[in-house]
Amino acid sequence: MNNDDNTSLNLPSTQTDSYYISRLRSTTDDATLKWISDKTAEFVKFMSYYRCALMELETKFKVLNEGYSLTHDRNPISSIQTRLKSPQSIKEKLLRKNLGTSISSMENNLNDIAGVRVICTFLDDVYTVAETLIQQDDVKLISFKDYIVNPKENGYRSLHLVVAIPIFLSNEKRTVKAEIQLRTIAMDSWASLEHQIRYKKDVSVSDDVAKDLLDCAWLSTLLDQKMNSLLHRIPAEGSKEQTEIKFW
């Protein structure tokens, strides 16, 4: 970014917003900073809605994970990752789609400003977690894409949901959309490694490499299926001795 840029972001001076502005200055080009500056406080307030949505969804998944562990003696969720789409990515995506860059255009046309990735332990857990979430009465399912049953051509597998949830602020209630990706540990490992190999700078992937990546995706599929099968071979709950725990 050009250090001589004198664009001023006259935004609220709370600790959260100060950190956010600092991040913007270090990760955003001058043109995008000017675009944000024109919107100033309106843009920061808009993005705060999505930060709140991420906190709400992360809490929902943590509670779901804890509740499941009480009845099944294990956790279906291995990890939860959240991300807020950068202003530059938002602007570029809108322009690629020949859409306006107003706040209302962002809200109406983009479903992935807030993103949550849930890494599940076993294949069955992916669908259990997804179903449990969308059954909650304050979660509205907007779209559902199953790339596990129908993988992408490159071998990518994951379950994608777009949901709308309410967030409650001090003086208003808002409905916010978010994209959720649910995948197994094996799926996530393959996707992370494939991304590093395929998207190296100035390196094009040959057909042979693409085929080998697809073969690795198939191996990860076999791993998921085998581990899922082994899980179901474990004796049903209640067949093991119960140990009485006394607190006093």
KOLGU-863180 format. One record per residue (C-alpha): residue in one letter; x, y, z. Coordinates in steps of 0.5 Angstrom, whole numbers, plus 500, padded with zeros to 3 digits. Layout:
aXYZ/...
***
This chain:
m500500500/n502507498/n505510505/d504517502/d496516502/n493521506/t486518506/s483519513/l478514516/n474518520/l471512524/p469511531/s475511536/t473504540/q478499541/t475494536/d474499531/s481502532/y484495531/y480494525/i482500522/s489499523/r488492520/l485495514/r491500513/s496494513/t492489508/t488494503/d490498497/d489505496/a483505492/t479500496/l481505502/k478511499/w472507497/i471505505/s473512507/d467515503/k462510507/t466511513/a462509520/e456506515/f461501513/v464499520/k457499523/f455494517/m461490518/s460489525/y454486524/y457480521/r462480526/c457479531/a454474527/l460470527/m460470534/e453468535/l455462530/e461460534/t457460540/k452455537/f457450535/k461450541/v454449545/l452444540/n459440541/e458440549/g451438549/y453432544/s459430548/l454429554/t450424551/h455421546/d461421550/r465424544/n465431541/p463431533/i467438532/s474438532/s475445531/i471452529/q474457524/t471464523/r473469518/l470476516/k471477508/s476483507/p473490504/q478489498/s475482497/i468484498/k469490493/e473485487/k467480488/l462485487/l465488481/r467481478/k459480478/n458487475/l454489481/g454496485/t458497491/s453500496/i452497503/s445495500/s448491494/m453488499/e448486504/n443483498/n448480493/l454477498/n452471502/d460470504/i462476508/a461472514/g464465514/v465459519/r468453517/v467447522/i472441522/c468435524/t471428526/f467423522/l463423516/d457422520/d458428524/v458433518/y451431517/t449431524/v452438526/a449441520/e442438521/t442440529/l444447527/i438448522/q433445526/q434451531/d428455531/d432462530/v436459524/k434460517/l437455511/i438459505/s442454501/f445447501/k450445497/d453438498/y460437495/i461431499/v456427495/n457431489/p465433489/k467438485/e471436479/n478437482/g476433488/y474438493/r469435498/s465439503/l458441505/h456448504/l450452508/v448459507/v444461513/a441467516/i441468524/p438474528/i443478532/f441482538/l444489539/s443494544/n438498540/e436493534/k435486532/r438485525/t438478521/v445477518/k447472513/a453467513/e456461509/i458455513/q463450511/l462443514/r468438513/t472432516/i479432518/a481428512/m477433507/d480439510/s487436510/w486435503/a483442501/s489445505/l494442501/e491442495/h490449495/q498450497/i500446491/r495449486/y496456488/k503457488/k505464485/d507463478/v506456477/s501452473/v499445475/s500440470/d495435468/d499430471/v499434478/a492435477/k490428476/d495426482/l491431487/l484428484/d487421486/c489424493/a482426494/w479419493/l484416498/s481421503/t474419501/l476412502/l479414509/d473418511/q469412509/k473407513/m474411519/n466412519/s465404519/l470403525/l466408529/h460404528/r463398530/i465400537/p460397542/a453401543/e453406549/g451403555/s455396554/k461398558/e461399565/q458405568/t463408574/e459411579/i462418581/k461421588/f462429589/w461428597/
***
